[in-house]
Amino acid sequence: MRTVIGNITLSLDGRVNGTGGDYDMGWIVPHAVSRAGRTGLERMTATVTTALLGRKNYEGFGGYWPAVARDETADPRDRAYAQWLDKVEKVVFSTTLREAPWENSRIADGGPAEVVRRLREQGGGDIIVLSSGSVITQLLEAGELDELWVTLCPEVVGGGRRLLEDGLPASSWRLAADPVASETGALALRYERVRQDG
């Protein structure tokens, strides 16, 4: 069975962006380019063969990472991640996009839970949601998320969208690995879902 992972960066007050809206994420940058942050990218590329993204992250990632993949002066870890992003299967959830021009991309033909159930039946490595809070939330609601990889940044943003709002079904999680602290004070936390059947 393929493992489905939600990968997200959060502030201490549980935000995925700041008061400026969806693209107010400057507070994340120092932690993302830390040594530990880049180690997390390497871990991801070792096991994941399918990436799930919402429209905003698809457009944001697609507007940035392909150029890094071709940039010979980029940090080698960033370039390796960018080249992996080009090659990995990418499924984008959108009701407005009509095409997905980034190589190895396709627009989902159903909601996140439905698509994940079909992907689980196919061969392949792990499936990861790349920073798309709405997709992670829908998979949590449907019980289709197996792991949560959270980078907890030592920042109080003071506003913005939260990842977890009221109304989600209750679930239990356990640490799957020792937390890793970055030189910036961020913590990389890896949780596994505790299911009643094991």
Backbone hydrogen bonds, N-H to C=O, Kabsch-Sander energy under -0.5 kcal/mol:
donor,donor_aa,acceptor,acceptor_aa,energy
5,I,3,T,-0.6
5,I,127,I,-3.1
6,G,147,E,-2.4
7,N,5,I,-0.6
7,N,129,V,-2.3
8,I,6,G,-0.5
8,I,149,W,-2.5
10,L,151,T,-2.6
11,S,15,R,-1.6
12,L,153,C,-0.5
12,L,155,E,-2.7
13,D,155,E,-0.7
14,G,11,S,-2.1
16,V,161,R,-2.8
17,N,161,R,-0.8
18,G,21,G,-0.5
18,G,24,D,-2.3
21,G,18,G,-1.6
24,D,21,G,-2.1
25,M,23,Y,-1.6
28,I,25,M,-1.9
29,V,25,M,-0.8
31,H,28,I,-1.1
32,A,28,I,-2.1
33,V,29,V,-1.9
34,S,31,H,-0.9
38,R,34,S,-2.2
39,T,35,R,-1.7
40,G,36,A,-1.8
41,L,37,G,-1.2
42,E,38,R,-1.7
43,R,39,T,-2.0
44,M,40,G,-1.9
45,T,41,L,-2.0
46,A,42,E,-0.9
46,A,43,R,-0.6
47,T,43,R,-0.7
47,T,44,M,-1.0
48,V,44,M,-2.0
49,T,126,D,-2.4
50,T,126,D,-1.5
51,A,89,E,-3.3
52,L,128,I,-3.3
53,L,91,V,-2.4
55,R,93,F,-1.1
58,Y,54,G,-2.5
59,E,55,R,-2.8
60,G,56,K,-2.4
61,F,57,N,-3.4
62,G,58,Y,-2.6
63,G,59,E,-1.4
64,Y,60,G,-0.6
64,Y,61,F,-1.2
65,W,61,F,-2.5
67,A,64,Y,-0.6
68,V,64,Y,-1.1
69,A,65,W,-2.2
70,R,66,P,-0.9
71,D,67,A,-0.6
71,D,68,V,-1.0
72,E,70,R,-0.9
74,A,71,D,-1.5
79,R,75,D,-2.7
80,A,76,P,-2.3
81,Y,77,R,-2.0
82,A,78,D,-2.6
83,Q,79,R,-2.5
84,W,80,A,-2.1
85,L,81,Y,-2.6
86,D,82,A,-1.9
87,K,83,Q,-1.5
88,V,84,W,-2.7
89,E,49,T,-1.5
90,K,104,N,-2.9
91,V,51,A,-2.9
92,V,90,K,-0.5
92,V,106,R,-2.5
93,F,53,L,-2.7
94,S,92,V,-0.7
105,S,102,W,-1.0
106,R,90,K,-1.8
108,A,92,V,-2.9
115,V,111,G,-2.6
116,V,112,P,-2.6
117,R,113,A,-2.3
118,R,114,E,-1.7
119,L,115,V,-2.6
120,R,116,V,-2.5
121,E,117,R,-0.8
121,E,118,R,-0.6
122,Q,118,R,-0.5
122,Q,119,L,-1.2
126,D,47,T,-2.4
127,I,3,T,-3.0
128,I,50,T,-2.5
129,V,5,I,-2.9
130,L,52,L,-2.5
130,L,128,I,-0.6
131,S,7,N,-2.2
131,S,129,V,-1.2
133,G,131,S,-1.0
136,I,132,S,-2.3
137,T,133,G,-2.6
138,Q,134,S,-2.0
139,L,135,V,-2.1
140,L,136,I,-2.3
141,E,137,T,-2.5
142,A,138,Q,-1.5
143,G,139,L,-0.6
143,G,140,L,-1.0
144,E,139,L,-2.7
145,L,139,L,-0.5
146,D,4,V,-2.3
146,D,144,E,-0.5
147,E,4,V,-2.0
148,L,191,Y,-2.2
149,W,6,G,-3.2
150,V,148,L,-0.7
150,V,189,L,-2.7
151,T,8,I,-2.3
151,T,149,W,-0.5
152,L,150,V,-0.8
152,L,187,L,-2.9
153,C,10,L,-3.1
153,C,151,T,-0.7
155,E,153,C,-2.6
157,V,155,E,-0.7
163,L,14,G,-1.5
165,E,163,L,-0.7
168,L,165,E,-0.9
172,S,194,V,-0.6
174,R,192,E,-2.5
176,A,190,R,-3.3
177,A,190,R,-0.8
180,V,188,A,-1.8
181,A,179,P,-0.5
182,S,186,A,-2.8
185,G,182,S,-1.5
187,L,152,L,-2.2
188,A,180,V,-3.0
189,L,150,V,-3.3
189,L,187,L,-0.7
191,Y,148,L,-2.9
191,Y,189,L,-0.5
192,E,174,R,-3.0
193,R,146,D,-2.9
194,V,172,S,-3.0
195,R,193,R,-0.7
198,G,195,R,-1.8
